Amino acid sequence: MFRHTDHLQFDVKPEKPDPVYARKLQELIGGAYGEMTVTMQYLFQGWNCRMPGKYKDMIMDVATEEIGHVEMIATMVARLLEGAPATHATQAAMGDPVVAAVLGGMDPQQAIVSGGGPVLADSNGVPWNGRYIVASGNLLADFRANVTAESQGRIQTARLYHMTDDPGVKDMLKFNLARDTYHQNLWLSAIAQLKADGIEDTITPNALFDEEHSEHATSLWHLSDGVAADQGMWAHGTAPDGVHKNGFIPDPVPLGDKAAPPPPDPQLYVTYDGSQGKPRSTEMGTQAGLLGKIKDTLDPDKP
């Protein structure tokens, strides 16, 4: 159950409308690293957490906070759009700087679709996409993705902070910056807690080490023209997992044969000169699977 209160988590009071900046601020709502992304990312991670207790409780606390951040920024966008006349004829923009700002900088959907309010889209008007979120069920992998999300979100907030002189907008962004600072530290602490509790280790998933080709789990392959790739910790000494040794291969050689796709199915009409031989089956791409063949055999109406 979720319960909404009328009060915002922090004050949202711009000094004056600014429809151009309202469009820029859309990035913090519906961008790939915006508040909607972290909201849904943390909610689905929490709902998918299979361990009742501190981890699930913490995830749900942060997820619910992020819903409030969406509301804060959505409210700020609406207040920045206040009074922007989006109904005048296009030619009026030449003589009215406010209308010019609307037509030149404001997302038209903020007027056409949402009636002077925010939309669930980024600063270019691209709709928010559920594919942005990461919720795998593996807390170590998810928490690392959360560090990335909060890091990218704080970078974008910091850039937007320097794009306005409005003290009210800056005040809200100062709060957002501080919460992003804490959330980065929170997820880094949660990663350390997973290790301290013996639930996860450094590599995720913590499995299949006996199955992988372990001789290839140690060294950086030097495959670019740069000359300094071997000067970092990733190329020397013990790896962060405490098990592997970091190394560097200065002149790697390919381990596979020449790359070539198989001969094509004639019914796909791929341009082909026969040099790769004949296809494995003349029905590739149209061949029924095992269950389909059984069904076809048992179907009395099948010709």
Secondary structure, 3 states (H helix, E strand, C coil): CCCCCCCCCCCCCCCCCCHHHHHHHCHHHHCCCCHHHHHHHHHHHHHCCCCCCHHHHHHHHHHHHHHHHHHHHHHHHHHHCCCCCCCCCHHHHHCCHHHHHHHHHCCHHHHHCCCCCCCCECCCCCECCHHHCCCCCCHHHHHHHHHHHHHHHHHHHHHHHCCCCCHHHHHHHHHHHHHHHHHHHHHHHHHHHHHHCCCCCCCCCCCCCCCCCHHHCCEEECCCCCCCHHHCHHHCCECCCCCCECEEECCCCCCCCCCCCCCCCHHHCCCCCCCCCCCCCCCCCCCCCHHHHHHHHHCCCCC
